[in-house]
Amino acid sequence: MGLSMQSGGSARAGRARLAARCRTVTEAPAFSLVVFAAILVNAALLGVETYSGLAAEYQQGLQLAERACLGVFTVEMLLRLGAHADRPGQFLRDPWNLFDLAVLASAFLPLVRENTTVLRLLRLARVLRTARFLPQLRVLLVAVGRSLPGTVSFLFVGALVLYVYAMVGWVGFADSDPGHYGSIGRALLTLFLLMTLDGLGEAVHAGLEISRLSILFYASYVLLASFVLVNVLIGVVLNSLDEARALEAEEAAGREAGRRDAPRAGQQGGPAGAEELRERIAAVRLALAELEAGLEAGSGSGAGPGAGPASGPDGASGRPVGAGASAAMTAASVDTVA
């Protein structure tokens, strides 16, 4: 039992040392610069391969460069996995880690490596990993993701407004302007283009030739679709951007607090150290119990015929005062520490 506890504690201590060494490498600025440069080189290689002449002339060199980039990304992933050796669950909770792992692992799948188109798309996905090293770009991507629910609602409202005005335009202008309002599809396309204010003057003049009331139709549509709804969309995106900045600030503060507390936790033992300490205390208790049992057995065997007086120096048994008192005091100290 004691050996198993000690082996478990040594394994945890080994993982903690491995994680500390890997974190020292992954948190270094030079490490981020090397990985970022590899991502840019990978993107440049994709661009060079679009020129058939260059791709055919330097095919071997391009393949070696691509393999070198893949090697850099593999070493990077191994170091990041090693940095989370003592807490693997935290690695899996980070979406960027899962994205990097999926992109890298797919490059080693046989079916993917045989498909040139899919392989190039996956290599293109590596370019998105630059967001890991550019905080502002990461904030923008997070803001886009958090704005999707509000954007879906905006699209539903915009489609509803567009359909209502398209039906009104078909009723009012289908006979006079069939090229733009002859069907619901043409009306939707016309109004969608007018949402960008492109060709609005021509549409208004053509509508005034049909009816002067058409100015109310176009004015209300432009006010609602081009100004109100667009500003609502901008508000949704800005609100999501503020939330993403706050989230990024909280994560940065958490990482900084973790770096500050890491040395202190190492000095105090930390969770792994506390568990190891408890296991050692349990082993000491077991050893003390065995020692006391051995002393009692020795005193009992010494009390037979010709063994001398039953009472020893402590006046109660044949155990020496020093051994019994020392064992008792040590057990009390262990209980106090536990």
Sequence and secondary structure as in RCSB ss.txt:
>XXXX:A:sequence
MGLSMQSGGSARAGRARLAARCRTVTEAPAFSLVVFAAILVNAALLGVETYSGLAAEYQQGLQLAERACLGVFTV
EMLLRLGAHADRPGQFLRDPWNLFDLAVLASAFLPLVRENTTVLRLLRLARVLRTARFLPQLRVLLVAVGRSLPG
TVSFLFVGALVLYVYAMVGWVGFADSDPGHYGSIGRALLTLFLLMTLDGLGEAVHAGLEISRLSILFYASYVLLA
SFVLVNVLIGVVLNSLDEARALEAEEAAGREAGRRDAPRAGQQGGPAGAEELRERIAAVRLALAELEAGLEAGSG
SGAGPGAGPASGPDGASGRPVGAGASAAMTAASVDTVA
>XXXX:A:secstr
 HHHHHHHHHHHHHHHHHHHHHHHHHTSHHHHHHHHHHHHHHHHHHHHTTSHHHHHHTHHHHHHHHHHHHHHHHH
HHHHHHHHTTT HHHHHH HHHHHHHHHHHHTT HHHHH HHHHHHHHHHGGGGGGGT HHHHHHHHHHHHHHHH
HHHHHHHHHHHHHHHHHHHHHHHTTT HHHHSSHHHHHHHHHHHTTTTTHHHHHHHHHHH TTHHHHHHHHIIII
IIIHHHHHHHHHHHHHHHHHHHHHHHHHHHHHHHHHHHHHHHH HHHHHHHHHHHHHHHHHHHHHHHHHHHHHHH
HTTSTTS  S  TTSSSSS HHHHHHHHHHHHHHHHH 
